[in-house]
């Protein structure tokens, strides 16, 4: 079989299925094993026990799926039209949700497309063995993607690409075919430290190293218990995830918008006020987050996050009333954050308005200058 020709055909099929790029790499991640172990030993994974549960299996695709010879690494753009970065971040009464979560949950979509790609290959190679993944198995996606030539790992630990920035999802198709591999990407961030200096909580503790325990995405999504008080004022109005390190990255200046309809911003996330979202009952939350990645945090953490954001918002009697009403109807976890939010509102009750955190002010100025696209 002409595996070189097959590799080119696979890349064409990937584009037809909506992937922006496909690269091919082998199964060796020796260097990544040591880095992963150091990160785990430092405790930077926090409560994400799944990062340590499988040992070094994450760096060994051939052990994860025996018989694997190559990893087909793909990326799919997700930046939606009308992302409204500055609009949301500049108004502390609105809710900010990480832009990857504004549309349909990417897991099923990308995995189904990868399955379709495997089926196309299988029509040409009867003995094909394959298995699709997208954030759904213990596998080191970003090192594999770099080896496959899709980009380089930036100082914020996300994958970067000169043409697409970082606004894309990754996925993998593990196959048992000896396809020719692509050259690793040799890009780098140079002297840029924008992501490090702009992180609201200082989560990027050194270049390429993120302490998840300080990261707003971890605090609002992964953390199951109480958000440490030291970080609550720094969350601002971010109730699900954070995009700050991507927003200030120069590589994202000309990042393309997604063509996927499922990744566009859903109507319920258009200019939603914190108060309107806080008023949702659990059935409202479940209805409005159906098919969304947001549903994974559950109603309790949803309320917890919004309570913190309301505490950070400018003083308003409507906010105080909503918080006081919630105390009698919420869980113990949420109540802790509601009491904190009430204390914050009381402290600044004499003010007509509150100032944005300095880091957010700087971020908004950057975005309003056109960096990155705010369609």
KAGI-V249949 format. One record per residue. N is the residue number from 1. RES is the residue in three letters. PHI is phi as a letter, one per 30 degrees, with the letter a starting at -180 (NA if undefined). PSI is psi in whole degrees, 0 to 359 (none if undefined). Layout:
BEGIN
n = [N:N]
res = [RES:RES]
phi = [PHI:PHI]
psi = [PSI:PSI]
END
This chain:
BEGIN
n = [1:2:3:4:5:6:7:8:9:10:11:12:13:14:15:16:17:18:19:20:21:22:23:24:25:26:27:28:29:30:31:32:33:34:35:36:37:38:39:40:41:42:43:44:45:46:47:48:49:50:51:52:53:54:55:56:57:58:59:60:61:62:63:64:65:66:67:68:69:70:71:72:73:74:75:76:77:78:79:80:81:82:83:84:85:86:87:88:89:90:91:92:93:94:95:96:97:98:99:100:101:102:103:104:105:106:107:108:109:110:111:112:113:114:115:116:117:118:119:120:121:122:123:124:125:126:127:128:129:130:131:132:133:134:135:136:137:138:139:140:141:142:143:144:145:146:147:148:149:150:151:152:153:154:155:156:157:158:159:160:161:162:163:164:165:166:167:168:169:170:171:172:173:174:175:176:177:178:179:180:181:182:183:184:185:186:187:188:189:190:191:192:193:194:195:196:197:198:199:200:201:202:203:204:205:206:207:208:209:210:211:212:213:214:215:216:217:218:219:220:221:222:223:224:225:226:227:228:229:230:231:232:233:234:235:236:237:238:239:240:241:242:243:244:245:246:247:248:249:250:251:252:253:254:255:256:257:258:259:260:261:262:263:264:265:266:267:268:269:270:271:272:273:274:275:276:277:278:279:280:281:282:283:284:285:286:287:288:289:290:291:292:293:294:295:296:297:298:299:300:301:302:303:304:305:306:307:308:309:310:311:312:313:314:315:316:317:318:319:320:321:322:323:324:325:326:327:328:329:330:331:332:333:334:335:336:337:338:339:340:341:342:343:344:345:346:347:348:349:350:351:352:353:354:355:356:357:358:359:360:361:362:363:364:365:366:367:368:369:370:371:372:373:374:375]
res = [UNK:UNK:UNK:UNK:UNK:UNK:UNK:UNK:UNK:UNK:UNK:UNK:UNK:UNK:UNK:UNK:UNK:UNK:UNK:UNK:UNK:UNK:UNK:UNK:UNK:UNK:UNK:UNK:UNK:UNK:UNK:UNK:UNK:UNK:UNK:UNK:UNK:UNK:UNK:UNK:UNK:UNK:UNK:UNK:UNK:UNK:UNK:UNK:UNK:UNK:UNK:UNK:UNK:UNK:UNK:UNK:UNK:UNK:UNK:UNK:UNK:UNK:UNK:UNK:UNK:UNK:UNK:UNK:UNK:UNK:UNK:UNK:UNK:UNK:UNK:UNK:UNK:UNK:UNK:UNK:UNK:UNK:UNK:UNK:UNK:UNK:UNK:UNK:UNK:UNK:UNK:UNK:UNK:UNK:UNK:UNK:UNK:UNK:UNK:UNK:UNK:UNK:UNK:UNK:UNK:UNK:UNK:UNK:UNK:UNK:UNK:UNK:UNK:UNK:UNK:UNK:UNK:UNK:UNK:UNK:UNK:UNK:UNK:UNK:UNK:UNK:UNK:UNK:UNK:UNK:UNK:UNK:UNK:UNK:UNK:UNK:UNK:UNK:UNK:UNK:UNK:UNK:UNK:UNK:UNK:UNK:UNK:UNK:UNK:UNK:UNK:UNK:UNK:UNK:UNK:UNK:UNK:UNK:UNK:UNK:UNK:UNK:UNK:UNK:UNK:UNK:UNK:UNK:UNK:UNK:UNK:UNK:UNK:UNK:UNK:UNK:UNK:UNK:UNK:UNK:UNK:UNK:UNK:UNK:UNK:UNK:UNK:UNK:UNK:UNK:UNK:UNK:UNK:UNK:UNK:UNK:UNK:UNK:UNK:UNK:UNK:UNK:UNK:UNK:UNK:UNK:UNK:UNK:UNK:UNK:UNK:UNK:UNK:UNK:UNK:UNK:UNK:UNK:UNK:UNK:UNK:UNK:UNK:UNK:UNK:UNK:UNK:UNK:UNK:UNK:UNK:UNK:UNK:UNK:UNK:UNK:UNK:UNK:UNK:UNK:UNK:UNK:UNK:UNK:UNK:UNK:UNK:UNK:UNK:UNK:UNK:UNK:UNK:UNK:UNK:UNK:UNK:UNK:UNK:UNK:UNK:UNK:UNK:UNK:UNK:UNK:UNK:UNK:UNK:UNK:UNK:UNK:UNK:UNK:UNK:UNK:UNK:UNK:UNK:UNK:UNK:UNK:UNK:UNK:UNK:UNK:UNK:UNK:UNK:UNK:UNK:UNK:UNK:UNK:UNK:UNK:UNK:UNK:UNK:UNK:UNK:UNK:UNK:UNK:UNK:UNK:UNK:UNK:UNK:UNK:UNK:UNK:UNK:UNK:UNK:UNK:UNK:UNK:UNK:UNK:UNK:UNK:UNK:UNK:UNK:UNK:UNK:UNK:UNK:UNK:UNK:UNK:UNK:UNK:UNK:UNK:UNK:UNK:UNK:UNK:UNK:UNK:UNK:UNK:UNK:UNK:UNK:UNK:UNK:UNK:UNK:UNK:UNK:UNK:UNK:UNK:UNK:UNK:UNK:UNK:UNK:UNK:UNK:UNK:UNK:UNK:UNK:UNK:UNK:UNK:UNK:UNK:UNK:UNK:UNK]
phi = [NA:d:d:d:d:d:d:d:d:d:d:d:d:d:d:d:d:j:d:d:a:b:b:b:b:d:c:c:b:e:d:d:d:d:d:d:d:d:d:d:d:d:i:d:d:h:d:d:e:d:d:c:d:c:h:c:e:e:c:b:e:d:d:d:b:e:j:d:c:b:c:c:c:b:b:b:d:b:d:d:d:h:e:i:e:d:e:d:d:d:c:d:c:c:c:c:b:e:d:d:c:d:c:d:e:d:e:d:d:d:d:d:d:d:d:d:d:d:d:d:d:d:d:c:b:d:d:d:c:b:a:c:b:a:h:b:a:d:b:d:d:d:d:d:d:d:d:d:i:d:l:b:d:d:d:d:i:d:d:c:b:e:d:c:i:b:d:a:c:c:a:b:b:d:b:c:c:d:d:d:c:d:d:e:d:c:d:a:d:h:c:d:b:e:d:d:d:c:d:e:c:i:d:d:d:a:e:i:b:c:d:e:d:c:d:d:d:d:d:c:c:d:d:c:c:d:d:e:e:d:c:e:d:d:d:h:c:d:c:a:i:a:c:e:d:d:d:c:d:e:d:c:e:c:d:d:d:d:c:d:d:d:c:d:d:d:e:d:c:d:h:d:d:d:d:d:d:d:d:d:d:d:d:d:d:d:d:d:c:d:i:c:d:d:d:d:d:i:d:d:d:e:d:e:d:d:e:d:d:d:d:d:d:e:e:a:d:d:d:e:d:d:d:d:d:d:e:d:b:c:d:d:d:d:e:e:d:d:d:d:d:d:d:d:d:d:d:c:d:d:d:d:a:c:d:d:e:e:d:d:e:d:d:d:d:d:d:d:d:j:b:c:e:b:d]
psi = [143:91:332:317:321:320:317:321:321:321:324:318:321:318:320:331:3:2:139:332:148:133:158:133:167:197:8:125:47:314:324:334:312:319:319:316:320:320:316:317:329:351:15:348:350:232:3:70:333:340:336:347:332:16:226:13:330:330:11:77:326:338:329:315:96:137:351:130:330:153:123:109:131:159:148:124:145:359:117:162:151:43:328:41:302:321:314:313:330:345:101:357:351:159:134:126:133:135:340:340:8:338:211:149:124:339:306:319:308:321:321:321:321:322:319:321:317:321:322:317:321:332:335:337:97:328:15:136:129:160:125:146:147:96:27:12:160:86:141:93:315:316:322:317:322:317:330:359:15:345:192:155:120:178:342:3:0:158:136:147:135:326:331:359:233:6:66:155:157:154:164:144:112:127:162:29:138:59:151:141:155:161:140:151:136:20:165:168:356:224:2:133:26:317:323:314:342:351:121:328:6:36:335:90:338:163:128:1:119:125:100:331:343:350:134:325:317:314:326:345:308:322:126:335:211:141:125:137:328:336:343:313:336:346:336:233:20:109:348:100:183:141:8:316:334:325:326:354:123:332:346:8:318:31:135:152:153:150:0:120:326:343:2:158:124:151:324:350:13:109:50:131:153:321:320:322:325:336:350:137:172:322:328:316:313:322:314:343:12:128:11:150:338:330:335:334:342:164:323:312:330:311:319:311:318:325:317:316:323:326:331:346:162:150:135:140:328:323:314:316:318:320:317:322:323:332:323:357:3:171:170:320:312:320:322:318:330:316:320:316:320:321:321:318:320:321:324:20:333:346:146:329:160:153:149:149:145:320:324:322:315:319:317:319:318:314:318:343:357:22:105:198:133:65:none]
END
